[in-house]
């Protein structure tokens, strides 16, 4: 499944009390801003009034009028400041939403993927569930960019993403990890299952040439596979394992799958170790 929809589900999955608390905090911030502006205006008005009364104790109407005149610009300025604050807040939210998806491929970007994967990795560690990470590199994409142009390279990366996505389950997380790399988190997937998924991806990408204008371009991927285990202190450990496996696939000539050795996922568990 394309991970952008997964990201939207995550944003909507917060408990109701969290959303309510967030709304209250937002309203309180706006209220504080209003109170600040009114307080400043009140101090200005009272200062002017006091000065007028001190100069002429019989000039109360003048003092009140001066206070009102001083208060009005402050309220107008406060309203303008609040309007600007709301506009900036809306712009920030919209910018955040746009930053969730990769512009070229339409799937999650690296930042959002790591946020979602952190949740899945923690769940695997907490409950002893299986989980795996695949790092997928489009082989020689830079060479294709140099020889056939950036537009061709972008089209190939987009098609690679589509073919990878076609092999995934609804619960799998897909993202563009950076450059020519894609990443997939596979929840509820043991090491052998992750290897099978990686091989399906490799075969799917290499199954047919890519059509670009009047040419057919052969493209392949290298895949590194790592699974969640007790030796990882954080999600970074899983990512490093997958990067090591991906480098091994590149060193082996590309268009292949390599995995890190299988390690126990729970304390006290013994599992066979393979390369």
FENQUI-V819184 format. One record per pair of residues at least 24 apart in sequence whose C-alpha atoms are under 7 Angstrom apart, sorted by sequence separation. I is the first residue (numbers start at 1). J is the second residue. If there is no record, write none. Layout:
i/j
I/J
I/J
//
This chain:
i/j
222/246
45/70
198/223
224/249
44/70
45/71
223/249
222/249
222/250
41/70
42/71
41/71
195/225
194/225
222/254
41/74
221/254
222/255
223/256
224/257
225/258
226/259
167/201
221/255
222/256
223/257
224/258
225/259
226/260
229/263
230/264
220/255
222/257
223/258
224/259
225/260
229/264
230/265
191/227
229/265
230/266
37/74
38/75
164/201
228/265
229/266
230/267
37/75
141/180
37/78
163/204
138/180
163/205
137/180
138/181
34/78
137/181
136/181
137/182
160/205
135/181
136/182
135/182
136/183
135/183
134/183
135/184
134/184
133/184
134/185
133/185
105/158
132/185
133/186
202/255
132/186
156/210
202/256
131/186
132/187
105/161
131/187
130/187
131/188
132/189
130/188
131/189
199/257
129/188
130/189
131/190
132/191
198/257
130/190
152/212
113/175
132/194
110/175
108/174
109/175
110/176
107/174
108/175
109/176
110/177
120/187
107/175
108/176
109/177
110/178
117/185
107/176
191/262
102/176
139/219
139/220
138/220
139/221
138/221
139/222
137/221
138/222
136/221
137/222
136/222
137/223
136/223
135/223
136/224
134/223
135/224
134/224
135/225
134/225
133/225
134/226
133/226
132/226
133/227
132/227
131/227
132/228
4/101
131/228
130/228
4/107
3/107
4/108
2/107
3/108
135/242
134/242
135/243
133/242
135/246
121/235
139/254
118/235
128/265
128/266
2/165
1/165
1/168
1/169
1/170
1/171
3/173
1/172
2/173
3/174
1/173
2/174
3/175
1/174
//
